[in-house]
Amino acid sequence: MSVITGTRGETVPTVPPGTPAVDTADVSALLERGRALSTPVMRAAVGRLASPMDTVAAYHFGWIDAEGNPTDADSGKAVRPALALLSAEAAGAAPEVGVPGAVAVELVHNFSLLHDDLMDGDEQRRHRDTVWKVFGPAQAILVGDALSALANELLLELGTVEAGRATRRLTTANRKLIDGQAQDISYEHRDRVTVEECLEMEGNKTGALLACAVSIGAVLGGADDRTADKLEEYGYHLGLAFQAVDDLLGIWGDPDATGKQTWSDLRQRKKSLPVVAALAAGGEASERLGRLLAEDAKHPDFDSFTEEDFAYRAALIEQAGGREWTAEEARRQHAIALRALDEVDMPARVRDQLIALADFVVVRKK
């Protein structure tokens, strides 16, 4: 299997052999278009929030620093807005038709980030202190709730039949996302999680919202349910590929690129795909890893653990095959996603751009 290697030796799957290389300029333009068209609407929506929630949200999105000064901090990859605009074009509509959907999906996504950071105890996101760390847990909860409510409000204000259909898809995706987070937390306290359970959790936590992102613009553009469902299928499997890469980066990613601590997912005891696959593999390394993680579970925290302790656990996961299996799974889900596009009648240019975004997802380093 082809791989690329990052600065800490992290292995990230490339697209399948024979697939054209990712046109980074084209993808960058798509991401920037999504960001440029959605950000003004996002800022206006955040401006509706009562103080200090408007300020806290602005900090989270990277528009201001902790003191309230304007900044151009990293505001995320903007994959979901890009997909929402492309999905409008897939239905034959102008990309601007997908903007309300793009913003609604991004609001829900950031609601989940605010709550997840607090639940996971993450102190860093995008190279900055997280909202709960700066403003306290109460503000992280309130602002997350407010962003989720704003998402539905923006869509329903359109007052069209299509807006109602889009809102239904968004609320279903939001509920699945919450299901996935609940599963993720519960798995941290279990000795064993099956690969099937892990994939179900990641399908809920990541796949559902990406699936919504790539169908919501089409729905707003008047697409029928069959077209929207096929686009959702693409987005769902793209989400699983995205999360598989995220799981690799959560253990072996470069902190300078990811903005998180070294061995981030191991510190949080996450039962991510590499860990689950390694434990299911059998063999000496798998058994040693199982015994070690069972012993780890007796410790309330990892304060006494060294970098070498985490590196040893990562090495066992790799020796048991968890790293290679996850990289292969990312490629498999990528291929399934692209096959779903074959069943949607859309302009060739839009199809090529959806393929380019899928390729980008599986070769990213952060």
Secondary structure by P-SEA (a helix, b strand, c coil): ccccccccbbbbbcccccccccaaaaaaaaaaaaaaacaaaaaaaaaaccaaaaaaaaaaaccccccccccccccccaaaaaaaaaaaaaaccccccaaaaaaaaaaaaaaaaaaaaaaaccccccccccccccccaaaaaaaaaaaaaaaaaaaaacccaaaaaaaaaaaaaaaaaaaaaaaaaaaaacccccaaaaaaaaaaacaaaaaaaacaaaaaacccaaaaaaaaaaaaaaaaaaaaaaaaaaccccccccccccccccccccccaaaaaaaacccaaaaaaaaaaaaaaaccccccccaaaaaaaaaaaaaaaaaaaaaaaaaaaaaaaaaaaccccccaaaaaaaaaaaaaaaaccc
